[in-house]
Amino acid sequence: MKEFLLVFRADYKAMPQLSPEEMQANTQKWMNWVAGIAAKGNLADRGNRLVPEGKVISGNGVVSDGPYTEIKEAILGYTMVKAETLDEAVALADGCPILFIGGTVEVREINPM
């Protein structure tokens, strides 16, 4: 099986503000979605969420604030899955909770070195 990276993107500023109960319910949706992938034997790494702040290092050694604030969508997190084909990996991404709040899932095959 090949490995694929699922990259979760959304606009932090457009995301709804959730109450503690809604946050807990949302977390449960994510846990259920990941558990469903794991139950099929397709989970390579559950991944993690990413904080919005960071740094960007360029080839000339310049370090700047990032990710770029002018970009509407930011990478919120990732998961790694195992699948035979890109289409199968895309099918595993179906039902991802981020899709229901206006976000996207980018699916990329990992090319081992």
Buried (B, 14 or more C-beta within 10 A) or exposed (E): EBBBBBBBBBBEEEEEEEEEEEEEEBEEBBEEBBEEBEEEEBBBEBBEEBEEEEEEEEEEEEEEEEBEEEEEBBBBBBBBBBBEEEEBBBEBBEBBBBBEEEBEBEBEEEEEE
